[in-house]
Amino acid sequence: MSTFVLLYVFVCLVGEVQGQDVQTDFNDLGKLMLVGFAAAIVFALAFTFVRLRLREKNPEQPGFISISAPVEKKEKAGT
């Protein structure tokens, strides 16, 4: 759910930037690329952090289901 909110905010910001009639020269494009790269890194880190937190809350289930009961050892040592 939070991913969709972040994506929506990102789309709104891109729409605002594209809506402005600002002419950029070649030097400004380099700055825009650096800002975009930094934004991509921040987004990737946030996404990874959220996934790890969700994995901690809901641990994965085992890949198989056993229908036999585990064997318990009831013998005492030395007898």
PEJO-V246854 format. One record per pair of residues at least 24 apart in sequence whose C-alpha atoms are under 7 Angstrom apart, sorted by the first residue. I is the first residue (numbers start at 1). J is the second residue. Records with the same first field share a line. If there is no record, write none. Layout:
I: J  J
This chain:
none
